[in-house]
Amino acid sequence: MKFSNNINGNSELIIYVSNMSEDVWPFIQSISDTYKRQSEIIENTGLAEHDIFSFSGKDNVIIVMPKPVSRFFVNYFLEITGNKNFKILSPSLHTGEICKDIISDNSLFEELISIAAGYGKVDLISYCNSSQFLKLADRIRKRNVNLITSESPTEPDSWTVDFFGSKSGIRQLSQQSGVQEPDFKMPPGLISIDIENTAKMAAKMYMKENGLVIKTNKGHAGAGLLIFRENNLPKNYKDCVSEILKLFQNEKYWSKFPIIVEKYIDPAQSVGGGYPNVEFRINRTGKVEFLYYCALRVTDTGVFKGVEINNSVLSDQDTAQIMDTGFFLGEQLASRGYRGYYELDFVAAKNGDIYVTESNVRRTGGTHVFHLARLLFGKDFMYETYILTSNLHRVTIDHAGVETEQLFKRLSPVLFNKNKKEGLIITGTRLLDQNQFGYIIFGNSKSRAIKIESEMERLLTG
């Protein structure tokens, strides 16, 4: 794939590093089972493909992915978005710490430096602002590249990422800000660091509330999250303690990081599917910019699958509340030096309360959806189209082993039509080896989006 670096000296180059695993690298390293640990890295590598769509319509872009992306898939992306001067690179070895892999791969590193030398300015950005990323940026700067990191805090302010992006950090902020921002509330809960006492604390809460959520400080995609509803745990206190403790002892990360124990909130599905969400970005000057709100598509075990975006997914009152809370968090982040993307996840209770459940101080599983929708439908996309997505949609076992081009052929009747401005866009196929792929559906209405998704299911199983 050709890339031009003979550009006018005033031109800007974007180099994006897809470093999803680095966001939770200490957690991944603490997964007890070697196979599960490697599976987490493999899944993140596959999920990285959808990051490409975050640069829809942008020119002069290099994306460094953990693994190569098929030419077929890249051409499909370019056909939809019209990007020019666009290239994907990857290190020869992917360990999970891609920023370290880039530095270790001398050929790749020198290619990036060579291309960057042809531009007046280079903006180095990433999925998350990891410590590994900061070291990569420092290494590139030493090669006299005119480098900016528009979506990153400076190193003295980099603590904001792990603190406010952790379960314990956001809970501390909520507790401190109750008077100043009364809507910034979380489910009743406590932070603990000892598994024996945590098991006792959790069992007592379960006895009282008939429901319980236990989280490690910074898990990922359902790992490090335990949800217990009525009748999931023994009703006898000692037996309940024993069962919770057994789960803690099966995974060493429960002993390594703070544990959050909180009341289970039965979600009101009429409010954003029970799990509203809002995403923002803080620009280089510290201005907080609203991007979109949505309903999260979450499994019963708490695993994030995708989003549902339209102005109608929340009432005006609920929208105002979550946006107000989101702007408040943004002001706290910006004043402490954070720059880049962040989001807030909520759970809507049946009594009308909306609780913050966590914050993610990074790009998210919906960021690429936002950028593609903006390109295709403009700034009013939330009113112009109804969006359904899945980042990890399972293909039926009957069709295990389906390859990329076969998937496109099978789903061709529902693929996005530029004239009708609706249909399915496939956003990731690397995980087809695990019988999964990613997609975005744009419909002219909610009923049309649901119909397209149903037809997709029929084509996959028929």
N, C-alpha and C positions, 0 to 999 in steps of 0.2 A: 504494500500500500504506500504510494508515493506521498511525501510530505515536503512542502516547500519551506525552506528557511531563508530564502533570498527575498526577504520582505523589507519594505520600507522601515527605516529605523524607528519610526514612531509606533509601529504596530505592536500589539500585545499578544503574547502567547499564554494560553492556559495549560498548565500541567496538572492533571488530577490523578491522585493516588487512591485507589479503592482498597482501603485498609480496614475493612469491617472487623476482622478478628482482633485487631489491635485495640479496639474499643473495650474489649473484655478479656484481654490477654491474661492477666493474673487469674481470672476465673477459669479460663480454659485450661491453664496449666494445673489448676487444682482439681480438675475432674479426675476421679479415682481410676476409672476404667480407661485403659489406653485406647481401646476401640472407639468408645464414646467421645474421647478427647479428639481423636483424629476425625471422627464423623462430624464434629462441630466445625472443624476447620474446612472440611470438604463442603459442607452445606453453605458456609459463609462464602467460599470461593464461587459456588454456583450462584448464590444470591447476588454476587457482585455484578453480574451481567446487566441487571436492571439499572445500575448506576449510569450506564451509557446514555439513557434517556433523560438524565438530568441536564444534559448538554444539547438538548434538541434545539436546532436552529442556530447554534453557535459555531463560528469558524475559528480556525487556528487553535485546535484543541488536540492535545496528546493525553490519552488516558492510559495509565499503567494499571493493568489488571493482574490479579494473581496468576491466571492461566490465559493462554491465547484464546481468542474468540474466533469462531469459524467465519471465513470470508462470506459465506452465504448469509449469516446472521447480520454481519456488518453492512452488507449491501442492502438488506431489508431495512435496517435502521436508516441508512442514508436516503433510501427511496422515500421514506415517510417524512423525514425531517429536512432534507436538502442541505445538510451540513457540508461545508467546503473546508479543505485542508484539515482533515481529521484523521488521526492515526491511533491505533491501539498497540501498545507494547506490553511485554511481560518479562519478568526475570526468568532465568534458566532454571532456577530452583525456587519453589514456594514453600516456606516453612510455616506460614501463618503470620509472621512478622514481615510484611512486604516491604516496609521502609528499610529494614536491615537487609533484606534480599536485594534491593536496588543498589545499595551501597556496596554489597559484596560482589555483585555482577558488574565487573569492570566495563564490559562491552556495552551493557545497557546504560550504565551511568555516564559513560563518555558520549554515547549517542544523544542522551538528553542534554548534556552540556553543549555539544556541537550545535544542536538545533536551537537551543536557547540563545546562543551567541548571535543568531541572526535577527533577534527581536530587541526592540527598545526597552521592553518591560516584560517580565515573566511573572505570572500569578500562580503560585504553587498552592493548591488546595487539596483537601482530602475528605473522606467520609467522616472521619473523626480526628480530633486534635490529640493524638497520642504522643507519648514521650518519644517514641520511635520516629514519628513524623517531624517533631521539632529538631531532632538530630539530623535527619535527612535535609531539612531546610538549611541548617547551619553548614552542612557539608557543601551544598550547592552554592551558598553565598561565598564561600571561601574560594570559589573558582571565578570570582569577579563577574558573576551574573547579576544583572539588575533585577533582583528578586523582591517581590512583595508576597505576603501571605494574608490576603484580604479576609479570609474566613478563619483566622486564627488569633487567639490572644498572644501577647508577648510571653516570653518564658516566665517572667515574674508573676504573670496573671494566669498561667496555665493550670494552676490548682483549681480554678473555677470549674473546669471540665469534669474532673472526677468527683469533686464535692457536690455540686448541684446536679450532676448526672447520676448520683447514687441514691439509693432508697433512704439511707440514714440522713444524708445531707438535705434533701428536699423536705424531709419530715422536720428536721431542726428549723429550717426556714419557715415552715408552716406554723410551728409552735411559737416562733419569735414574732411572727407578723400578724397574729390573730386580730389584734386591736386595729392595726393599720389597714389590713385587708381582710375583713370578716368572711368573704367568700372563699378565701384560700384556706380550705379546711380539708383534712384527711380523715379516713376512717379511724376510730379510736384504736390506739396501738402503742407499742413500746419497742425500744431498741435494746438488744441484748448481745452479749458476746460469749456466753458460756452455754454449751449445749445442754448440760444437765439442768441448770436453772431455767433455761429457755423452754425445755420440754415441760417442766412443771408450770411455768407461766402460761404456756400455750394450752396445756390440758385444762387449766382452770378457766381460761377464756372460752374454750370449747364447751365446757360444762355449762357455762352461763349463757352463751350466745347461740349454741347449736350450729356454729359455723366459724371457720377460722381460715386465715391466709397467713402463710409463713414465706418470707422472701429472704434470700441472701442479698447482700448489699448491692451487687451489680451483676445479676445473672443475664441470660440471653435466650430469647426465643423459647421461653417456657422452662428452660433448665434453671434450677435454683429457685423454683416456685412450687409451693404446695398449696392446694386448695382443698379444704375439707368442708363439706356440707353436712346437713343433718343425716345421721346414721352412717357417716363415713368412718367414724372413729368409735372405739368402745365407750359406753356410757359410764363405766366404772373408772374413777379417777386414776388409780394406779395403773390399770391396763392401758389407759389412754396415754399416760406419761411414757410407759414402756414402748408403745408403738411409735410414738413420735421420736423418742430417743433412738430407736432402731433405725429410723429413716435418716436421722442425722449421722449416725455412725457409718452408714453405707457410703457417704460421700464426704471427703475430707474438707471440701470448701465450706461446709457448715461450721467447722471448727476454726477456719482460717479468717473468716470475715464477719463483720457484724450481722446479726439476724434481726429482721423486723417481724414482729408478731402483731397482727391486726385483725379486727373484727371483719368477718365476711359480710359483704353487702350484696344482697340479692338484687341483680340489676333490673331496672325498669326498662324493658326493651322498647317501649314507646318513646324513649328519650335517646336518640342517637344509637339505637340498637342496644342501649344499656351502657355503651362505652364511647362517649364523645371524646373528641381529640381536637387540638388546635396547634398549628405550627407557625413559627415566626422565624425571622432572620434579623440579626443585628449587623448593620453594615460597618464599614471601616471607621465612620465618624461617630459610631455609637448610637445611631438612630435605630429604633425598634420597628421592624416592618412586619405587618400581618400578612400571611400567605394564604391560608385556607383553614376551614374547619371541616370536620368529617365525622363519620361514625366508623369506629374500628370494627373489623370483622375478626372476632376472637373465638377460639374453640372453648369448650367447657373446661379444659385443663389450663386455660389462660395463655395459649399459644397464639401469637399474632399471625394472621394470614393475609390481611389486606385492608383496604379502606373503601368506604362508600361516600362519595363527594357530590353534594348538590346543596344549594341554598336551603332546600326544604328538609334536610335531614334533622334539623333542630328548629325549635320555635325561636322567635325573636328574643324572648326572655332568657332562654337557656343559652342562646348564642352570646348575648350580652354578658352573661355571667362568666362563661369560660374565656371569652376574649379579654374581659377585664382582668381576670386572674392571670392570663397569659401575658398581658402587657405589664402587669405588676412584676412577674418573674423576670421579664425582659429588662425592666428598669434596674432590678437588683443585679442581674448579670452584667449589663452594660456598665453600671457604675463601678463594678469590680474588674473591668477590663476584658470581659469575654467578647469575642466577635465570632459570628457564624450562625449556624442554624440551631434551633432548639424547639422542643415541643412539650406539651403537657397532656398526659393521659388522665381521663376521669372515669368514674363509675357513677351512674345515676341511680339513686336509691328510690324505692317505691313510695317513700314519704315526701318526695319532692326535692330532697337535698342532692347536690352534686358534689362529689368528693374527688380531690386530686389523688391519684394512685401512684404516679411516678412522673419524673421528668427525664427526657433524653436530650443531653446537651451535645448534639451532633446532627448530621443529616439523618433521615429516617426512612422507613419503609414506604413512605408516601411522597418523599421529596421529588423523586423522578416523575411521579404522576402529575404533580403540580407543574413541573417545567414542560412536560409534553402537552398538557391541557392548555397552558398559556400559549404555546406555539400554535396549536390547532384551532383554538376557540377565542383567544384574546384574553384580556384582563378580566372580563365578565364571564369566564368559563363556568363558574358555579351556577350561573343562571342559564347558560346556553346549552349545557349537556348534563346528562346524568351518568356518573362514573361508578363502576364496580371493578374491583381489582382483587387479585390474589398473587402473592409472591411465591407461594408454594402450593400449587394445585396438583393433587394426586391423579395420575392416570391409572385407569383400572388395570388390575393384574393381567387381564386377558390380552392387553396390548403392551405388556412389559417389553422393554428393549426397543421401543419405537425411537427412530432417529429424527434429527431436526427437520430434514426435508420431508420426511413422511408425515410429521406432525402438521407442517404447513399445508401439505396436500390434503390431509384429512379435514382440516379446519377451514379450507379455502372458502366454503360457502358463507362463512360468517366473518371473514377477515375485514378489517377496516376499509370502508369505501370513501375515498376522498370527496366524491361528488355528493353522496348522501350524508357525509360527515358522521357516520356511526359504524360500529362494528368492533371487532376484536383485534387488539394489537398484542402480539406475543412479545414478552419482555425478557425472557430468559429460557434457554433450553439446555444449559450445561448439566442441570440436575435430572435430565431425562434418564440418565443411568440409574437414578434412584426413583424413577417413575414419577417425576414431578416437573412442572414448568410454571413460568410466571406469565401473567397477562393483565391487560387493562381493557375494559369494555366501555365504549362511549355509546350512549343511547339518546335518542331525541326526547325520551321521557323515561321515568322509572320503569314503567311497564315494558318499554322497548328494551331497556338494558337487561331486565330480568329475562325477557324472551330470548335475547341473544345468548345469554349465559346458559339458559336451558337447552337451546339448540346446540351450543358447544358441547354440553354434556352428552346429548344424544349422538352427536357425531363421534365423540370419543368412545362411546360404549356400543354404538349400533353396528 
